[in-house]
């Protein structure tokens, strides 16, 4: 990768308000996740939950609301940076994976 494209990528990441949020409970709804992210990180502007292929867990028969990850967009870059710095901390009982989207 050339240094100019690496710089462009770093700038894109730095200017982004959107993060990848992984290792979330499959049963979480968008509403519950939004409230938790608002409380832990800061004001959320939108959440995109990855929909599961099957709506029921084949092992337990429980309803599945997501595929274990989401993309969260915050109101400011500073809030997104805070969230990324909190990678590995607990969110709703699970160790969250947080990175730039």
C-alpha positions as CSV (number, residue, x, y, z in Angstrom):
1,X,0.0,0.0,0.0
2,X,1.4,3.4,-0.9
3,X,1.9,6.0,1.8
4,X,-0.6,8.3,0.1
5,X,-3.4,5.7,0.1
6,X,-2.5,4.8,3.7
7,X,-2.8,8.4,4.6
8,X,-6.1,8.7,2.8
9,X,-7.4,5.6,4.7
10,X,-6.2,7.0,8.0
11,X,-8.0,10.3,7.3
12,X,-11.2,8.5,6.3
13,X,-11.1,6.5,9.6
14,X,-10.4,9.6,11.6
15,X,-13.2,11.6,10.0
16,X,-15.7,8.7,10.3
17,X,-18.6,8.8,12.9
18,X,-19.4,5.1,12.2
19,X,-18.0,2.1,14.1
20,X,-18.3,-1.6,13.8
21,X,-19.7,-3.2,17.0
22,X,-19.2,-6.9,17.4
23,X,-19.9,-9.7,19.9
24,X,-23.3,-8.4,20.7
25,X,-26.1,-10.7,22.0
26,X,-28.2,-12.1,19.2
27,X,-31.4,-11.3,21.1
28,X,-30.7,-7.6,21.4
29,X,-33.2,-5.3,19.6
30,X,-32.1,-2.1,17.9
31,X,-33.9,-0.1,20.6
32,X,-32.0,-1.8,23.5
33,X,-28.7,-1.5,21.7
34,X,-29.3,2.2,20.9
35,X,-30.0,3.0,24.6
36,X,-26.9,1.1,25.7
37,X,-24.6,2.8,23.2
38,X,-26.1,6.2,24.1
39,X,-25.4,5.6,27.8
40,X,-21.9,4.1,27.4
41,X,-20.4,6.0,24.5
42,X,-22.6,9.0,23.7
43,X,-25.4,10.2,21.4
44,X,-26.2,7.7,18.6
45,X,-27.6,9.0,15.3
46,X,-28.3,5.6,13.7
47,X,-27.8,1.9,14.1
48,X,-27.7,-0.8,11.4
49,X,-28.1,-4.3,12.8
50,X,-27.1,-7.2,10.6
51,X,-30.2,-9.3,10.2
52,X,-29.8,-13.1,10.8
53,X,-30.4,-15.7,8.1
54,X,-32.7,-17.5,10.5
55,X,-35.0,-15.8,12.9
56,X,-34.8,-18.6,15.5
57,X,-31.8,-20.2,17.1
58,X,-31.7,-23.8,15.9
59,X,-30.3,-25.0,19.2
60,X,-32.7,-23.3,21.6
61,X,-35.6,-22.1,19.4
62,X,-35.2,-18.6,20.9
63,X,-35.8,-15.5,18.7
64,X,-32.7,-14.0,17.1
65,X,-32.8,-10.3,16.3
66,X,-29.3,-9.8,14.8
67,X,-26.2,-11.6,13.6
68,X,-24.0,-10.6,16.5
69,X,-22.8,-7.3,15.1
70,X,-23.9,-3.8,14.1
71,X,-22.7,-0.5,12.6
72,X,-23.3,2.4,14.9
73,X,-23.1,6.0,13.7
74,X,-22.7,8.7,16.4
75,X,-23.5,12.4,16.3
76,X,-19.8,13.4,16.5
77,X,-16.4,12.1,15.5
78,X,-15.3,12.5,19.2
79,X,-18.0,10.1,20.4
80,X,-16.9,7.6,17.8
81,X,-13.3,7.9,18.8
82,X,-14.3,7.4,22.5
83,X,-16.2,4.2,21.5
84,X,-13.2,2.8,19.6
85,X,-10.9,3.5,22.6
86,X,-13.3,1.4,24.7
87,X,-12.8,-1.7,22.6
88,X,-13.0,-4.8,24.8
89,X,-15.0,-3.2,27.5
90,X,-18.4,-4.7,28.6
91,X,-21.6,-3.7,26.8
92,X,-24.8,-5.3,28.0
93,X,-22.9,-8.2,29.7
94,X,-20.5,-9.0,26.8
95,X,-17.0,-7.9,25.9
96,X,-17.6,-5.7,22.9
97,X,-15.5,-5.5,19.8
98,X,-15.3,-1.9,18.7
99,X,-13.4,-0.7,15.6
100,X,-13.8,1.8,12.8
101,X,-16.3,0.7,10.2
